[in-house]
Amino acid sequence: MKKTATTGFSRRIFLGAAVTAAGLGLSGCAGGGSPAAGGNVELNFVYWGDSNRAKMTDAAIKVFEEKNPGITVKSEYQDSGPYADKLATRFAGGNPPDVLAMANRSLLEYAQRGTLADLKELPELNLEKIPATVQSRGEVDGKLYGLATGVTTIGMVVNKTITDQAGVTIPDDKTWSWEDYAKFATEVTQKTGGKVYGAGYDVSTETGPILLARQRGEDFYTEDNKLGVSEDTIREWFQYSVDLRNAGGYPPAGFFEQIGGSPAQSYLAKGTVASQIIPINNFRGYNEAVQGDVVLLRMPGETTDKRRGYSADPTMLWSIAAKSKHPKEAAKLLDFLTNDADGAAETLTQRGVPINPDVAESITSKLSADDTTFVNMMAAIQEDDLPPAYVYPKGASVVADTLKQLATEVEFGRITPADAAKTFLEKSNAAINK
Amino acid sequence: MSVLTKQAPGAAASLAAGPPGRRKRGTARRRNQRSGYLFLLPWFLGMLFTIIPFFASLYLAFTDYNLFTEPNFVGLANFQAMTEDPRLWQSLKVTFIYTFVSVPISLAVALLIALVLNRGLQGLAIYRSVYYLPSLLGGSVAIVMLWRYIFGNEGIVNGFLGLFGIAGPAWVTDPNFSLSTLIVLNVWTFGSPMVIFLAGLRQVPTMYYEAASIDGASRWRQFRNITIPLISPIIFFNLIMQLIGSFQTFTQGYVMSGGTGGPADSTLFYNLYLYQKGFTEFEMGYASAMAWLLLMIIAIFTAINFIASKFWVFYDN
């Protein structure tokens, strides 16, 4: 009796240990897209976003799988922060996804280390209809490493309920200057008795100073992948928010605790600020979060400075891993995401206005009113002659972090805008030229 | 007492408990040994996963490894670059301030609460659990998130200060206060040293106190001259463990700042910067070198403590 019990016990432990070890071994190599039986190819497709984006993407993938028997797509999505971490680890581990979403600021970090495929080398991907200005945003040394998922730009959203109640008129956004915006914001704060701050944009996101630099005749990132913005422009960008805060139009230091959350969590939705800068493909989300009384405006300074600051920017980019075991099928998926109207009918403008003009045209009737507002504004902006914009250089993510850090230092008065600008150029140049 | 002193250096005890002197190996002994090793098997398996990265990182520390391409040997270049890296110095500053402020305070609080609990309260087990609980949770993501809300602009801390007409600062977003918020969080997790102190206090023979009070020693005198010397090995053990733990702080800084070490690098813990270097800037060679520097720092501080312990730690044997 005793003996059998003992052997039974230890065998069970041994089995348990063996199973655990096997499990560890398995998890170590899971995730590779191994071709299943019957010549079926499984593609691994990853992107960042929320569940709403995932729902639309899944619907499009279903269409793709129906049109391409023999290819199944295993997709994964996450929030942008953990997504970036996981992506780096997967590439480092030699187990990259086949098709993936890439941030503008990370593209060349990956591409210039040889991890991404040259999309021009893949005949399955048809680039005929894609404007050169869009292609150039994923191109370096004549090789195409990233293709825009769609285009967008930034804009100003204003909560009209607040401004109406305060009796403040919104200036004409076709001609307004940065001074007009400051005056407007200050007036909102005054007339609401300080309950609402007129301006609540994020100083630390690079899209703001990129636009300002272009308006002032500089390229934030130049054609030869360097930093082109002047110290003076960065100083001006910081100084503007400092002055606006002193005038009362911008909230005091420490007011913003969570930046970059969902529209529903935004300070605009909470009603504590009256205006905010957003990527305008998110307009619908903001308008819904504020119960439909948000107006979308152009950025200030577009006609009052040296030149236009606007450009049609990739919302994000699609890339294919150089090590993908199924480059052919991956290119087919990317072609579908770019050129297929039936797929676009499911994803609409979720990742910006489709870059194939025919596809963009085909979905217009299916768009909600808010998304139509976004698409129309995108089209109106591009009617004008816009200066060219270029791909973000390697080191751009350090530039973004540096801006964030210095913006906080300026916010709490620990450093002057002039010193911050000087430090910004030093650190950014060091990161880009490394 | 002898039981206490043997256990005090803690971790060493498990290592010392190897096979005792060679004797005739009975079957029972062998079976015992076998199951002993079997129980250690998970640890050995775990070691495989630790020992390989351990040596790999030592090698990578001398390379320019960037995660994607083959590493090239660069000699001491990474260590040299460290001396000129202002963010590295900032991260050391943050970690040192955090460690040298929060460790003494949390040990003092732990000892104080342990002394109170040791006076034989009713429901001791409940109190012990209640005070221990934060230790289990302190490093978790959820608690750090909770901390953000408690110390947020509309959180209960500023709400409480508001009752007295004090406008509290932005505890989380103001770089002048953000680190102190995390220090408070660390002090709050005094539970595990407290439980160890409590175990130590219970081992102090009551006869010493009886003798001392007959001689007319005050409470404070008894504490100074009996309690402290007798539990000094425990204090020493707790000190070392807390020191090592707080040098390696990562989660608190990562979650509180959303991975940036912000605001303005004020919560850029050494390990957080190491992580950023490795996984967002892809400088894994540099990150590996940083890991070895941290190991050396911890080793040096532990060594200093061991040397200093000769002058204040009292072993009753």
Interface residues (C-beta under 8 A of the other chain):
Chain A: T6 S10 I13 F14 A17 T20 A21 L24 G81 A84 D85 A88 T89 F91 A92 E109 Y110 R113 G114 T115 A253 G254 F255 F256 E257 S397 V398 D401 K404 Q405 L406 T408 E409 F412 R414
Chain B: R31 R34 S35 L38 L41 P42 L45 F49 N66 L67 F68 T69 R148 G152 N153 P169 A170 V172 T173 D174 P175 N176 G258 G259 T260 G262 P263 A264 D265 F279 T280 E281 F282 M284
